[in-house]
Amino acid sequence: MKENTIKDPLTGELFVPKSSKQKYATPANQIKHNNQKAQMIRMQKYYSQRPLDVNWKILNDKIGSEKEITRSTEFMRGAGFSVGHFTHWTKYDGGTHRCVYNFIVIMIGTDKIKIIKT
């Protein structure tokens, strides 16, 4: 074995790198390894990210081209919206409200939800 031979992280094959920065035997190995790492991260985040994605799709669908709308809580729950899943809080109009990415979700009592696109 030569002194400058290294091991490909994906396949484990030994190879002589053509440059000092080369870590994979082939570009295809690098792409495959990076795709596998990204897939593993997506799978680990799936159960927390999925409800947020669903909420965002519902809000985006319901608001359409409007700037803000008000819907009943039951209507939103029937569409699959989950009030318990949000990305952050923001201050708006004198109060602190839940947000799902670029939407502010304001609870009006227990029976109405106001949605504002930011």
VENLINKA-V961006 format. One line per field, one symbol per residue. ss: DSSP state (2 for helix, 1 for strand, 0 for the rest). phi: phi as a letter, one per 30 degrees, with the letter a starting at -180 (. if undefined). burial: 1 if it has 16 or more other ideal C-beta (glycine too) atoms within 10 Angstrom, else 0. Layout:
# VENLINKA-V961006
ss->???
phi->???
burial->???
This chain:
# VENLINKA-V961006
ss->0000111000000111000000000022222222222222222222222222222222222220000111112222220000000001111100111111001111110001111110
phi->.ddcdbcdddciddacddbdcdccdbdddddddddddddddeddcedcdeddddeddddddddhcddabbbddddddddjdcddcbcacbdahibcbdbbhcccccdciccbbccbdc
burial->0000000101000000000000011000110010000000000000000011011101100110000000101001000010001100000000001111001111000000111100
